[in-house]
Amino acid sequence: MRLSVVVARWGRCSAGLAGLLLPLAFAPFGWYPLAFVLLAVLIFLCEGCTPREAAWRGFWFGFAVFATGAYWIYISIHSFGGAPVIIACILMLGLYCLMAAYLALMAAAAASVSLMPALRWCLLWPVLFTGFEWLRGFLFSGFPWLTLGYGQIDGPLAAWAPIAGVYGVSFVTVMLAGALLTLVRGGLQARVAAGGLITVVVAATVIAQQSRWTAPVGDPLQVSLVQGSITQDQKWQPEQLRPTLQLYKRLTFAQHADLVIWPEVAVPALAAQVQEFLASVAAKARAAEQQIYLGILTLDRDRNQYRNSIIGLGRHTDQYHKRHLVPFGEFFPVPDFARRWMRSMDLPNQDTLAGSDQQDPLPLGNLLLAPTICYEDAYGAEQLGFLPAANILINVSNDAWFGDSIAAHQHLQIARMRALETGRYMLRATNTGITAIISPAGKIVARAPEFKPYVLSGTIQPYAGLTPYVRFGNWLVLLICLMLVVGIIGTRCILRPQAIKE
């Protein structure tokens, strides 16, 4: 049977199969070269299709990606969030369909443009793929998980992250996938051009790998990241409060460190309810010349709402309040009538209060820390407000919500990308899954074992300076995409009159 017949009959199934395999390019598997092949397959499957058929193939590709790469959403919503099975399934499938819709629209848009195949594969597809990934990262609160560029963190294309961020890495990945398809399916001239494009990208990547955008500043610091490893089903039990407090206090002062970080909501109580404990820890920290930053819930008394916060104990008492809340976890994007229904069904519906978009970095002597809580670190552009002033990135999280799934490994991969984009150390303290010290090159310097109490200690170097990504954010890759769109439109306007004359 001819390949064209197979594609025509089984195109949607083939696209779904390719999507099922794409999560293997991400952590914890790390088969990053697979992304080039699978994207080339998707581009090929959509070639020659009507926009409608291309949309369906893009949809099933996207649905399969998230069904296999983000299956852990069910664990979070049902097993630990307490939602009934039917509600958890509806929310999970709804998210998968929404994420797949972006790829459906992207594939339909690519099929709608009349262009030489090589130009469509190597230029139009990277532009559209990157643009829709960017939209997916902020529309409806955004869900930037499984952004293609994250899977390249251990590959040579990671060198583009300090220049154009994770979306820039995605762009180059899809461009090379298009070039790979051109080498296999294109004509002679197209193959020569694709070979030239690959050569240019490889040369530019080698140059990018040699570039250093940030430099050490100040003295090295001794840091300790405290991992309590309290299971979600036990964490909020009243009888667990005292043992939890004693555990964190014991682990914190087991050895000296200039900076100690506890994970997200390490203390399962409101700050106002454990003032005596916090005061005793703060006094001991000051005596030991240690600075502690810990995750805890605080109360906004004016609005009578909780905030997911980081507070300082020791010399500095500054606070940071989480800005980007998790839909259906920390807030419910539903109208009032739906909220009343949720109350009648005894479903959780209390919103957490978001912190201000304008917050200062956390101080550490003469240094500054750029904080994020939970999956805020998945939104790379949002932490740029702390930079270039901040010298160190910190993230406190609690990936116990995802159980023993691949989510914790994917989240660690995201944190590695943030370190690489900004050229700074990332200190990641989690209740469990995965506490780590990450270098400015995005490499894991040290990591804690999962699912056990642990203190991860190490020496880090503060950094200062500007990477191109810190300076321009996502606007650089978006501007490049816009310029290519203008160029593609211009090319069509030039070629169309010539075709009519002929």
C-alpha positions as CSV (number, residue, x, y, z in Angstrom):
1,M,0.0,0.0,0.0
2,R,1.4,3.4,-1.0
3,L,2.4,5.8,1.8
4,S,0.0,8.5,0.5
5,V,-2.9,6.0,0.8
6,V,-1.9,5.1,4.3
7,V,-1.7,8.7,5.3
8,A,-5.1,9.5,3.7
9,R,-6.8,6.6,5.5
10,W,-5.0,6.6,8.8
11,G,-3.8,10.2,9.1
12,R,-5.7,10.9,12.3
13,C,-4.6,7.7,14.0
14,S,-1.0,8.3,12.9
15,A,-1.1,11.8,14.3
16,G,-2.5,10.5,17.6
17,L,0.2,7.8,17.8
18,A,2.9,10.5,17.2
19,G,1.4,12.6,20.0
20,L,1.4,9.6,22.3
21,L,5.1,9.3,21.9
22,L,6.1,12.9,22.2
23,P,6.1,13.0,26.0
24,L,9.1,10.6,25.8
25,A,11.1,13.7,24.7
26,F,10.5,15.3,28.1
27,A,11.6,14.3,31.6
28,P,12.0,11.8,33.1
29,F,12.7,10.0,29.8
30,G,14.8,12.6,28.0
31,W,14.7,11.2,24.5
32,Y,14.9,14.8,23.1
33,P,15.9,13.8,19.5
34,L,12.5,12.1,19.2
35,A,10.9,15.6,19.1
36,F,12.4,16.3,15.7
37,V,11.1,13.1,14.2
38,L,7.6,13.3,15.6
39,L,7.2,17.0,14.6
40,A,8.3,16.1,11.1
41,V,5.7,13.3,11.1
42,L,3.0,15.8,12.2
43,I,4.0,18.3,9.5
44,F,4.0,15.5,6.9
45,L,0.6,14.2,8.0
46,C,-0.9,17.7,7.6
47,E,0.6,18.3,4.2
48,G,-1.9,18.4,1.3
49,C,-4.8,18.3,3.7
50,T,-7.8,20.6,3.7
51,P,-7.7,23.0,6.7
52,R,-10.5,20.9,8.3
53,E,-8.7,17.6,8.0
54,A,-5.4,19.2,9.2
55,A,-7.3,20.6,12.2
56,W,-8.5,17.1,13.2
57,R,-5.0,15.7,12.8
58,G,-3.5,18.5,14.9
59,F,-6.2,18.0,17.5
60,W,-5.6,14.3,17.9
61,F,-1.8,14.9,18.0
62,G,-2.3,17.5,20.8
63,F,-4.9,15.4,22.7
64,A,-2.6,12.4,22.8
65,V,0.4,14.6,23.9
66,F,-1.5,15.8,27.0
67,A,-3.3,12.5,27.7
68,T,0.0,10.8,28.1
69,G,2.2,13.7,29.3
70,A,-0.3,15.2,31.8
71,Y,-2.2,12.2,33.0
72,W,-1.2,13.1,36.5
73,I,-3.8,15.9,36.5
74,Y,-6.4,13.2,37.5
75,I,-4.2,12.3,40.5
76,S,-4.1,15.9,41.6
77,I,-7.8,16.6,41.2
78,H,-9.3,13.3,42.4
79,S,-6.8,11.5,44.6
80,F,-5.6,14.6,46.6
81,G,-8.0,17.3,45.6
82,G,-11.0,15.3,46.7
83,A,-13.1,15.9,43.6
84,P,-15.5,13.1,42.6
85,V,-14.4,10.9,39.8
86,I,-16.9,12.3,37.3
87,I,-15.8,15.9,38.0
88,A,-12.1,15.0,37.9
89,C,-12.6,13.3,34.5
90,I,-14.6,16.2,33.1
91,L,-12.0,18.7,34.1
92,M,-9.1,16.6,32.9
93,L,-10.7,15.9,29.5
94,G,-11.8,19.5,29.2
95,L,-8.2,20.6,29.7
96,Y,-6.9,18.0,27.1
97,C,-9.4,19.2,24.6
98,L,-8.5,22.9,25.2
99,M,-4.8,22.2,24.8
100,A,-5.5,20.1,21.6
101,A,-7.5,23.0,20.2
102,Y,-4.4,25.1,20.0
103,L,-2.7,22.5,17.8
104,A,-5.8,22.1,15.8
105,L,-6.0,25.8,15.0
106,M,-2.2,25.8,14.3
107,A,-2.5,22.9,11.8
108,A,-5.5,24.4,10.1
109,A,-3.7,27.7,9.7
110,A,-0.7,26.0,8.2
111,A,-2.9,24.1,5.7
112,S,-4.7,27.3,4.7
113,V,-1.6,29.0,3.4
114,S,-0.6,28.3,-0.2
115,L,3.2,28.2,-0.1
116,M,6.1,26.2,-1.4
117,P,6.3,23.0,0.8
118,A,9.9,23.7,2.0
119,L,9.0,27.3,3.0
120,R,5.8,26.0,4.8
121,W,7.7,23.3,6.6
122,C,10.8,25.3,7.6
123,L,9.3,28.7,8.2
124,L,5.5,28.8,8.5
125,W,5.2,25.8,10.8
126,P,7.8,27.1,13.3
127,V,6.1,30.5,13.4
128,L,2.6,29.1,13.9
129,F,3.7,26.4,16.4
130,T,5.7,28.9,18.5
131,G,2.9,31.5,18.3
132,F,0.2,29.0,19.5
133,E,2.5,27.7,22.2
134,W,2.9,31.2,23.5
135,L,-0.9,31.7,23.4
136,R,-1.4,28.5,25.3
137,G,0.9,29.8,28.0
138,F,-1.2,32.8,28.9
139,L,-4.8,32.6,27.6
140,F,-7.4,31.5,30.2
141,S,-4.7,31.7,32.9
142,G,-2.3,29.6,30.7
143,F,-1.0,26.1,30.8
144,P,2.6,26.1,29.5
145,W,3.3,22.6,30.6
146,L,4.9,20.4,27.9
147,T,6.1,23.4,25.9
148,L,8.3,21.8,23.3
149,G,11.5,23.6,24.2
150,Y,11.6,22.1,27.7
151,G,12.4,18.7,26.2
152,Q,15.6,20.1,24.7
153,I,17.1,21.1,28.1
154,D,19.8,18.4,27.8
155,G,20.3,18.8,24.1
156,P,22.5,21.3,22.1
157,L,19.5,23.5,21.3
158,A,19.3,24.5,25.0
159,A,22.0,27.1,24.1
160,W,19.2,29.2,22.6
161,A,17.4,29.5,26.0
162,P,19.4,32.5,27.3
163,I,18.8,34.2,24.0
164,A,15.2,33.6,23.2
165,G,13.8,31.6,26.1
166,V,11.9,28.3,26.0
167,Y,9.8,29.5,23.0
168,G,12.9,30.3,21.1
169,V,14.1,26.7,21.7
170,S,10.7,25.5,20.5
171,F,11.0,27.6,17.3
172,V,14.4,26.2,16.4
173,T,13.2,22.6,17.2
174,V,10.3,22.9,14.8
175,M,12.4,24.6,12.2
176,L,14.9,21.7,12.3
177,A,12.0,19.2,12.1
178,G,10.8,21.0,9.0
179,A,14.3,20.9,7.5
180,L,14.5,17.1,8.3
181,L,11.2,16.5,6.4
182,T,12.5,18.6,3.5
183,L,15.7,16.4,3.3
184,V,13.5,13.4,3.1
185,R,10.6,14.6,0.9
186,G,11.7,17.7,-0.8
187,G,13.2,18.3,-4.3
188,L,16.9,18.7,-5.0
189,Q,16.9,22.5,-4.6
190,A,14.8,22.3,-1.4
191,R,17.1,19.7,0.0
192,V,20.2,21.8,-0.7
193,A,18.4,24.8,1.0
194,A,17.4,22.6,4.0
195,G,21.0,21.4,4.3
196,G,22.2,25.0,4.3
197,L,19.6,25.9,7.0
198,I,20.7,23.1,9.2
199,T,24.3,24.1,8.8
200,V,23.5,27.7,9.8
201,V,21.5,26.6,12.8
202,V,24.3,24.2,13.9
203,A,27.0,26.9,13.6
204,A,24.8,29.5,15.4
205,T,24.1,26.9,18.2
206,V,27.9,26.3,18.6
207,I,28.5,30.0,19.0
208,A,25.6,30.3,21.5
209,Q,27.1,27.5,23.5
210,Q,30.3,29.5,24.0
211,S,28.5,32.7,25.1
212,R,28.5,33.7,28.7
213,W,25.9,36.4,29.6
214,T,26.2,36.6,33.4
215,A,29.1,36.7,35.8
216,P,29.7,35.8,39.5
217,V,29.1,38.6,42.1
218,G,29.9,38.5,45.8
219,D,31.0,35.6,47.9
220,P,29.7,32.0,47.6
221,L,26.8,31.0,49.9
222,Q,26.1,27.9,51.9
223,V,22.5,27.0,51.4
224,S,20.2,24.3,52.8
225,L,16.9,23.2,51.2
226,V,14.6,21.5,53.7
227,Q,12.4,18.7,52.4
228,G,9.8,17.6,55.0
229,S,8.2,14.9,52.8
230,I,4.8,15.1,54.5
231,T,2.2,13.1,52.6
232,Q,-0.8,15.1,51.4
233,D,-3.3,12.8,53.2
234,Q,-1.5,13.5,56.5
235,K,-0.4,17.1,56.1
236,W,-3.5,18.8,57.3
237,Q,-4.4,16.4,60.0
238,P,-4.5,18.4,63.3
239,E,-2.4,15.8,65.2
240,Q,0.3,16.2,62.5
241,L,1.0,19.9,63.2
242,R,3.3,19.6,66.1
243,P,5.4,16.8,64.6
244,T,5.7,18.8,61.4
245,L,6.9,21.9,63.2
246,Q,9.4,19.9,65.2
247,L,10.7,18.1,62.1
248,Y,11.3,21.3,60.2
249,K,13.0,23.0,63.1
250,R,15.3,20.0,63.7
251,L,16.3,19.7,60.1
252,T,16.8,23.5,59.7
253,F,19.4,23.8,62.5
254,A,21.1,20.4,62.0
255,Q,23.9,22.3,60.2
256,H,24.8,25.9,59.5
257,A,23.8,27.6,56.2
258,D,23.6,31.2,55.2
259,L,20.3,30.6,53.5
260,V,17.7,28.1,54.5
261,I,14.5,27.5,52.4
262,W,11.5,25.6,53.3
263,P,8.9,24.4,50.7
264,E,5.5,25.7,49.8
265,V,3.1,25.8,52.8
266,A,5.7,23.9,54.8
267,V,3.8,24.8,57.9
268,P,0.2,23.4,57.6
269,A,-1.4,26.4,59.4
270,L,-2.0,30.1,59.1
271,A,1.0,32.2,60.1
272,A,-1.1,33.9,62.7
273,Q,-1.8,30.5,64.4
274,V,1.8,29.6,64.9
275,Q,3.3,33.0,65.9
276,E,5.1,31.5,68.9
277,F,6.7,28.8,66.9
278,L,7.8,31.3,64.1
279,A,9.2,33.7,66.7
280,S,11.3,30.9,68.3
281,V,12.7,29.8,64.9
282,A,13.4,33.5,64.0
283,A,15.3,34.1,67.2
284,K,17.4,31.0,66.7
285,A,18.1,31.9,63.1
286,R,19.3,35.4,64.1
287,A,21.6,33.9,66.7
288,A,23.0,31.5,64.2
289,E,23.3,34.2,61.5
290,Q,21.0,32.3,59.2
291,Q,18.2,33.6,57.0
292,I,15.2,31.4,56.5
293,Y,12.5,31.8,53.9
294,L,9.6,29.5,54.3
295,G,6.2,28.8,52.6
296,I,3.1,29.3,54.7
297,L,-0.5,30.6,54.4
298,T,-1.1,34.2,55.5
299,L,-4.4,35.9,56.0
300,D,-5.5,39.2,54.3
301,R,-7.6,40.5,57.1
302,D,-9.3,43.2,55.0
303,R,-10.6,40.6,52.5
304,N,-10.6,37.7,54.9
305,Q,-8.9,35.5,52.3
306,Y,-5.8,33.3,52.4
307,R,-2.6,34.0,50.5
308,N,0.0,31.5,49.5
309,S,3.1,33.2,50.8
310,I,6.8,33.1,51.5
311,I,7.9,34.8,54.7
312,G,11.3,35.6,56.1
313,L,12.6,34.6,59.5
314,G,15.9,36.0,60.7
315,R,17.5,39.3,59.7
316,H,14.9,39.9,57.0
317,T,11.2,39.5,57.5
318,D,10.1,40.4,54.0
319,Q,7.2,38.5,52.3
320,Y,6.2,37.4,48.9
321,H,2.7,36.4,47.9
322,K,1.9,34.0,45.1
323,R,0.6,35.9,42.0
324,H,-0.3,33.2,39.5
325,L,-2.9,30.9,41.0
326,V,-3.7,27.4,39.9
327,P,-7.2,27.2,38.3
328,F,-9.5,24.8,40.2
329,G,-6.8,24.4,42.9
330,E,-6.4,27.9,44.3
331,F,-9.3,29.7,42.5
332,F,-12.4,28.6,40.6
333,P,-12.9,30.4,37.3
334,V,-16.7,30.0,37.5
335,P,-19.6,32.4,37.8
336,D,-21.4,32.9,41.2
337,F,-24.3,30.6,40.3
338,A,-21.8,27.8,39.7
339,R,-20.0,28.6,42.9
340,R,-23.4,28.2,44.8
341,W,-23.9,24.9,43.1
342,M,-20.4,23.7,44.2
343,R,-21.3,24.6,47.8
344,S,-24.5,22.7,47.6
345,M,-22.6,19.7,46.3
346,D,-20.0,20.1,49.1
347,L,-17.2,20.8,46.6
348,P,-14.3,23.1,47.5
349,N,-14.8,26.6,46.2
350,Q,-12.7,29.0,48.4
351,D,-10.5,31.2,46.3
352,T,-7.0,32.0,47.4
353,L,-6.1,35.7,47.2
354,A,-3.5,36.5,44.5
355,G,-0.5,38.7,45.3
356,S,0.2,42.0,43.6
357,D,1.9,41.9,40.2
358,Q,4.4,44.4,41.6
359,Q,6.4,42.9,44.4
360,D,10.1,43.3,45.3
361,P,12.7,40.6,45.3
362,L,13.5,39.0,48.7
363,P,16.6,40.4,50.4
364,L,19.6,38.4,51.6
365,G,22.2,40.8,52.9
366,N,23.4,42.7,49.8
367,L,21.9,40.1,47.5
368,L,18.4,39.7,46.1
369,L,16.3,36.6,45.5
370,A,13.7,36.1,42.8
371,P,10.9,34.0,44.3
372,T,8.2,31.8,42.7
373,I,5.7,29.5,44.4
374,C,4.6,26.2,42.9
375,Y,4.1,26.3,39.1
376,E,4.7,30.0,38.9
377,D,8.1,29.0,37.6
378,A,6.4,27.6,34.5
379,Y,5.7,31.2,33.4
380,G,9.2,32.4,32.5
381,A,8.3,36.0,31.6
382,E,6.6,36.6,34.9
383,Q,9.7,36.3,36.9
384,L,11.6,38.8,34.7
385,G,10.2,41.7,36.9
386,F,12.7,40.6,39.6
387,L,15.6,40.8,37.1
388,P,18.3,41.8,36.5
389,A,18.3,43.0,40.1
390,A,18.0,39.5,41.6
391,N,21.1,37.3,41.9
392,I,19.5,33.9,42.7
393,L,16.2,32.3,41.8
394,I,14.2,30.3,44.4
395,N,11.1,28.2,43.9
396,V,9.1,26.6,46.7
397,S,6.7,23.9,45.7
398,N,4.8,20.8,46.9
399,D,4.7,18.2,44.1
400,A,3.2,15.7,46.5
401,W,-0.1,16.7,44.8
402,F,1.0,14.6,41.8
403,G,1.9,11.4,43.7
404,D,4.7,9.2,42.3
405,S,4.1,10.4,38.7
406,I,6.2,12.0,36.0
407,A,4.9,15.5,36.9
408,A,7.6,16.2,39.5
409,H,10.3,15.4,36.9
410,Q,8.6,17.6,34.3
411,H,8.4,20.4,36.9
412,L,12.1,20.1,37.7
413,Q,12.9,20.3,34.0
414,I,10.9,23.6,33.9
415,A,13.0,25.0,36.8
416,R,16.2,24.0,35.0
417,M,15.0,26.1,32.0
418,R,14.4,29.1,34.2
419,A,18.0,28.9,35.5
420,L,19.4,28.6,32.0
421,E,17.3,31.5,30.6
422,T,18.4,33.9,33.3
423,G,22.0,32.7,33.9
424,R,21.5,32.3,37.6
425,Y,21.3,29.5,40.2
426,M,17.9,28.1,40.9
427,L,17.2,26.8,44.5
428,R,14.2,24.5,44.4
429,A,12.8,23.4,47.8
430,T,9.8,21.0,47.7
431,N,7.9,19.1,50.3
432,T,8.7,16.2,48.0
433,G,9.5,15.8,44.3
434,I,12.1,17.1,43.5
435,T,14.3,19.3,45.8
436,A,17.4,20.4,43.8
437,I,20.2,22.9,43.3
438,I,20.4,24.0,39.7
439,S,23.4,25.8,38.1
440,P,23.2,28.8,35.8
441,A,23.8,26.4,32.9
442,G,20.6,24.5,33.8
443,K,22.4,21.5,35.2
444,I,21.4,19.7,38.4
445,V,24.2,20.2,40.9
446,A,22.6,18.3,43.6
447,R,19.1,16.8,44.3
448,A,17.4,15.2,47.2
449,P,15.9,11.7,47.2
450,E,12.1,11.7,46.8
451,F,9.6,10.8,49.5
452,K,11.9,11.1,52.6
453,P,12.8,13.9,55.0
454,Y,16.0,15.4,53.8
455,V,18.2,18.5,54.0
456,L,19.9,19.3,50.6
457,S,23.0,21.4,51.3
458,G,25.5,23.0,48.9
459,T,27.5,26.0,48.0
460,I,26.3,28.3,45.3
461,Q,27.6,31.5,43.7
462,P,25.3,34.5,43.2
463,Y,25.3,35.9,39.6
464,A,24.6,39.3,38.0
465,G,24.1,40.4,34.5
466,L,21.6,40.3,31.6
467,T,21.0,37.5,29.2
468,P,19.2,38.6,26.0
469,Y,16.1,36.8,27.3
470,V,16.1,38.8,30.5
471,R,16.5,42.0,28.5
472,F,13.8,41.3,25.9
473,G,11.7,38.5,27.3
474,N,9.5,36.6,24.9
475,W,9.3,39.7,22.6
476,L,12.4,38.7,20.7
477,V,11.1,35.4,19.4
478,L,7.6,36.9,18.9
479,L,9.2,39.8,16.8
480,I,11.1,37.2,14.7
481,C,7.8,35.3,14.1
482,L,6.1,38.5,13.1
483,M,8.8,39.4,10.7
484,L,8.7,36.0,9.1
485,V,4.9,36.3,8.8
486,V,5.4,39.6,7.0
487,G,8.0,38.0,4.8
488,I,5.7,35.1,3.9
489,I,2.9,37.4,3.0
490,G,5.3,39.5,0.9
491,T,6.5,36.4,-0.8
492,R,3.0,35.3,-1.7
493,C,2.1,38.8,-3.0
494,I,5.2,38.7,-5.3
495,L,4.7,35.2,-6.5
496,R,1.0,35.3,-7.1
497,P,1.1,38.0,-9.9
498,Q,3.9,36.0,-11.6
499,A,1.8,32.8,-11.5
500,I,-1.2,34.7,-13.0
501,K,0.9,36.0,-15.9
502,E,2.3,32.6,-16.6
